[in-house]
Amino acid sequence: MNNEFSYTVEQFADLQILRYKVPGFEELTLQQKELIYYLTEAALQGRDILFDQNGKYNLAIRKLLETVYTNYKGDKNNADFVALTTYLKRVWFSSGIHHHYGMDKFVPGFSEEFLREEIRKADQSELPLLEGQTTEQFCDLIFPVIFDPTVMPKRVNQADGEDLVKTSACNYYDGVTQTEAEEFYLAMKDTTNATPVSYGLNSRLVKEGSKIYEQVWRADGLYGPTIKKIISWLQKAETVAENNSQKAVISKLIEFYQTGDLKTFDDYSILWVKDLDSRIDFVNGFIESYGDPLGMKASWESLVNFKDLEATRRTELISNNAQWFEDHSPADKQFKKEEVKGVSAKVITAAILAGDLYPATAIGINLPNSNWIRSVHGSKSVTIGNITDAYNKAAHGNGFNEEFVYSDTEKELLEKYGDLTGNLHTDLHECLGHGSGKLLPGVDPDALRAYGSTIEETRADLFGLYYVADPKLVELGLTPNMDAYKSEYYSYLMNGLMTQLVRIEPGNNIEESHMRNRQLIARWVYEKGAADKVVELVKKNNKTYVVINDYQKLRTLFGDLLRIIQKIKSTGDFEAARDIVEQYAVKVDPALHNEVLERYKKLNLSPYKGFVNPVYEAVTNADGKITDVKVTYTEGYTEQMLRYSKEY
């Protein structure tokens, strides 16, 4: 299998689809394989929840497009059909009609007439019609959503000064304004409570008449039928849990899904953080709030994984020294944790990606997100080794560095140390960055509102950048010498100042939190170091390049900015958060942007990547008992998406 494994599947629009291997799966015990199988099924069941959360018409549009695509009898090379196929593939990738990263609505390359004609030909029973609805009425409802650029133009709007709830197409609010939503949750909060729940995390906020209330996502509430299926697979997983603590985690998650009670979710999160002995682990539920313009409501996601024992030695070294890193951080003493608790870190092998982690996924995760649970009970941090490996293998020799890296000196640094320091930065970001620092007493965890995600990601990235250059890493044997970190500094600034702009359409601002955080850091240090020419943008052969002249001064600037960002976070200073984000993170230099797009276009690369999942098949005996679980890697992208739509 080794020699013939192909990491690349296909490429379309601005996307490349890859495969990932699950090394070590065969060596697991039968019980562990069975556990992964059940957790995988629980993961795949939640797919439609995310589609619906991302926009109220997404499921109907997906079903419509799949029906047209699978029943099409005409010329497959017809320009309209080719464009519809690409559009459908993008909808699958983004779990909806808006770009998964840029948040803008896709522009269809096919005509309204073509789609209307194909709908007329389709078997009516296969169309997502409401009871009593004609195809014409259905088209009148859905067509503006697909074709009119002014209808639901953005999934998550972050433009300062606008009503972010009214102008975002995501399906977390219905009929309420931003002010009403903020006031609703403010009234719920008790500022004296040291262990607050994550208000609004698992519900849609709805206004009917003058009444505002929550529709909670639980077994007998919103998304109930799907949640019941997730529960049934979790119940099977419970029977083959590796130990009692893991069993308790699964049991508590089931209870949360049944009740929707956020206190139960906190209890589950605490049990999950404390389960460090299990080899198999998983995330399943309403976790990250990037998809909500107010940063409160969580999208559904799942990840099933097992520990990579060899690679975990690296992250354990970091987490075992967590207190040293916290004590030596450049942040002010009053904003540091006196005692860092329960920071556990590991490198994992992903077995399945689902919900908001599929097809595009994070390469590192730090949970839970609750500030008080982190400070009292600690957090779990993971780096997803086999996903990073797939990215690196697929990118090898693609011409990107040749085009954008300034000279052979930097290219050699990246070639020699890039993978190592990239992984280390992810480890430091997830494992220590998110877990570092503290809120001052009485500070609302949601005080930074729409800027909260960007500030938090900036903080974690800066922590990683500051420490990846620390002699402590050489002392611990994590980096080979005091030159290695320069590769991460160079690639980070090249990305933040220039190359991440390949992900933005001409004329647009930066909306996504992680992109905002990278530009904020890069632009801030570029500006503050300008007098000493710490970082420069220079021209060579009419092309712009990033040059770093003083790596140590750059590290000092990262420390200075970390001090500022930690203070904003710790004090809940909304105005300071808004000022720094709006000044450095949002606006794009149009001339540089156009140049970067032109240079990138010639490489014929995709700025975004995602994955098809492996397929797990349970082998059973005559009594229906599982005797083995087989994993295969041959399923194609369209094949997988159509199967998921049918089975889940």
Secondary structure, DSSP 8 states (H G I E B T S, - for coil): -TTT---EEEEETTEEEEE---TTSTTS-HHHHHHHHHHHHHHHHTHHHHHHHH-TTHHHHHHHHHHHHHH--S-TT-HHHHHHHHHHHHHHHHTSSB-TTT-BB---SS-HHHHHHHHHHS-GGGS---TT--HHHHHHHHHHHHH-TTSS-BSS---TTS-TTTT--STTEES--HHHHHHHHHHH--TT-SS---TTTTEEEEEETTEEEEEEBSTTSBTHHHHHHHHHHHHHHHHT-SSHHHHHHHHHHHHHHHH--HHHHHHHHHHHHH--S-SEEEEEEE---TTSTTS-S--EEEEEEEE-TTTHHHHHHHHHTHHHHHHT-SS-GGGS-SS---EEEEEEEEEEEEETTSSS--SEEEE---HHHHHHH-EEEEEEHHHHHHHHHHHTT-SHHHHH--SHHHHHHHHHHHHHHHHHHHHIIIIIITTS----TT--TTTTGGGHHHHHHHHHHHHHHHHHT-HHHHHTTSSSSTTTHHHHHHHHHHHHHTGGGGGS-TT----SHHHHHHHHHHHHHHHHTTTTTSEEEEEETTEEEEEES-HHHHHHHHHHHHHHHHHHHHHT-HHHHHHHHHHHTS---HHHHHHHHHHHHTTT--SEEEEE--EEEEEE-TTS-EEEEEEE----HHHHHHHHHHH-
